């Protein structure tokens, strides 16, 4: 059951310039090659959507997908089976019975976007501009000529800061509460990041730094950690310095260097980026600040430190 008019989920429609942050070979079904892009390339959202549509057609899955259909209630029966109440686009309701249920609604539904408290409250009452979630920014025309403030430091915020500049915004400010690590697509401009961060080698390097992970067999991990806890910290410090240097962000408020560990940050706020934001910041097309919105005036936002940032449009990448 899918309430949307076509397959694809979040890939059907999302924020301007959205895409995958891993190469295509890590984002394809095992029984159908993602041939829309070459190996090593990072697919755009539109390319992922085409691939999903082709997968449905290739395996004749259309008859098993009920589009424009919402699930309104799920109840488990005494025998362990499930009753599912659905509602179609025309308002028709019906109950169906199933042996198993898979809920695959994901983390990033645009139906209930996560917005800061100030976005809909009295804090923003005097603001004459618009406040939107990233999922609501779909066209370049929404941005062109505007003074844009993008709030956040995850991938969607970074993507829209860059996209806003490319779309002809009058000015772009990226506002982040904290500095976070970005992982380069190519480590040292040579090694694809997944060979280190998404491999058994990378996992064992991390275990040497952090110790056994919950649920892991302690034998091998504990022995390695007894040695690795002394070896790995300086090695990871070199990795952090390398990453910071690649993004030209070794010092200053936006740099995470010596503020948060790259391992901790990667597995909590993972973002794999190219150099678009780095280059936009260097050229002055994007002004990247560390701070938080405290209040609004008619023509902009006032930060917690008292600085005012002019804005016609505030985009929440939160």
Order of alpha helices (4+ residues) and beta strands (2+ residues): alpha-beta-beta-beta-beta-beta-alpha-beta-beta-beta-beta-alpha-alpha-alpha-alpha-beta-alpha-beta-beta-beta-beta-beta
